[in-house]
Each structure stands twice: as structure tokens, then as C-alpha cells.
Amino acid sequence: MPSSLLFELTDGVARITVNRPDKLNALNAIVISEIGDAVTRIETDAAIRGVIVTGAGTKAFVAGADISELTDQGPTGGRHRAVAGQQVFRRLERCGKPVIAAVNGFALGGGCELAMACHLRVASENAKFGQPEVKLGIAPGYGGTVRLPRLVGKARALELLLTGEMIDAQEALRIGLVNRVVSPERLLPEAEGLLRVILANGPLAVRACLEAVDIGLEMSVDQALLLEAGYFGLLSATDDMREGTRAFVEKRRPNFKGA
């Protein structure tokens, strides 16, 4: 029986593949648990510098939750399921390393929520996005009502949440849900190329940007500016800052060490 999650590490880039193509890579409790284990490895393994998340096959990134697990759940079980998924996705979002979703097909419900928990999203031309939970008489449980309005704005998010309708990749690009749209054969190379551009920069600076944006969104403008100034000051004490500025003056590529 194949694993429900594949984990590959090549030259600092970890690729996580949800591997249930016969179920359109639907999320069940096992997949959520295994994503949590993968996040632990990402957080603790210094050899991992960036992450790509994708789905097996050509039809789906993640087509949603495994509905067979939801049919008999009660309020307590439902809340526990939502909290468990939220915690895993939040840990992925806050792992301190850039995470890119390579969306190769349907990203619906929990799949759209997983993609939104990644820092950037590259979509195949045949990708579809949506939060169709209302069609099942439920609401999103893994962060859809939280991240979607932050990415696309309240009105557009509410339209998607309340209608449960799907949108295609070009519409997702237009409203700011995804960063890039490419042909299916270019999806993984494009995602990795984007990630490699990020990884060529100072890792401490990249982490500071991720944290400053994540935390600053919950602050007033004045508080967020103070937070940014604090990160700027901390980075000014690093060897990477001295190497980066020296390399700029000397017109060469910097050799960042993450220190």
C-alpha cells in the first residue's frame, strides 16, 4: 500500500506530495498527521531550506477532505478535526522556510486551505480552486474563512465561501489567490525556479520577511512598523548582512551562511 505522503529532499528543497491519486488526494486524518510529521522534519532539519507542496497525478492537488470521515462526526469530533488540521497548517505557515504550493489540479476545500497555508502558489492552467463546504452543509474548518479574505479581500472571499463555486487558475491569478499560472508541464520547474530565486537570498532575511508579514498583519500600522524596525536592527548584526552589503559593493554574488 503506497504511503499517503511522499517526501523527497534534493539540494535543500523538500518536495511533499499528497499521494492518494485514486481519491483525488483527499485529506483524511492519516494525511493530516503525516503532513504534521513532515512539518516537524522541515522545522528541525537544517538541510531543508525550502519546500514545495503538490499532489500526485494530474487531476488534483487536493480535492478536499475525505467526506467518508465526516458523515458520522458530531460537534466534538468535528471541532477536534478542525483544530488538528488548523494546527498542522499553521505550523507549515510558520516553519520559517519558504513554502510554495504547486497546484496541479483541483484545490477544493481543505486542498485550497492547504495551498493558502503555503507562502506562495504556482498553479497549472488546469487548476481549479474553491471552498465548496456550504454545499455539504458545513463551513471551512482548516482556515478558509481566515486566509481567503486576507489574500483576496472580504467581498470576493465571501462570494466564494457563500456560493461554494469553483474558479479557474486565471481567475485565481486575477484576484490574487495565486502568484503565477503556467502550463502543466512547466508547473514543478516553475515552482522550483521561483523557490531557488528565494533561496539565493539571505536565509535570515527571508525568515524575517515571513515572520514580519505574518505577525504584522495582526497589528496596527504603527506597531507593524516598529516590528519591522526591530527585524531590521537584528539583521544588521548578522554576518549575512555584512557579506551581502560587501558583495554588492564588490559586484559579486554573496555567499550567505545563515549567521
Secondary structure, DSSP 8 states (H G I E B T S, - for coil): ---SEEEEEETTEEEEEE--GGGTT-B-HHHHHHHHHHHHHHHH-TT--EEEEEESSSSEEE--B-GGGTTT--HHHHHHHHHHHHHHHHHHHTSSS-EEEEE-SEEETHHHHHHHHSSEEEEETT-EEE-GGGGGT----SSHHHHHHHHH-HHHHHHHHHH---EEHHHHHHHTS-SEEE-GGGHHHHHHHHHHHHHTS-HHHHHHHHHHHHHHTTS-HHHHHHHHHHHHHHHTTSHHHHHHHHHHHHTS-------
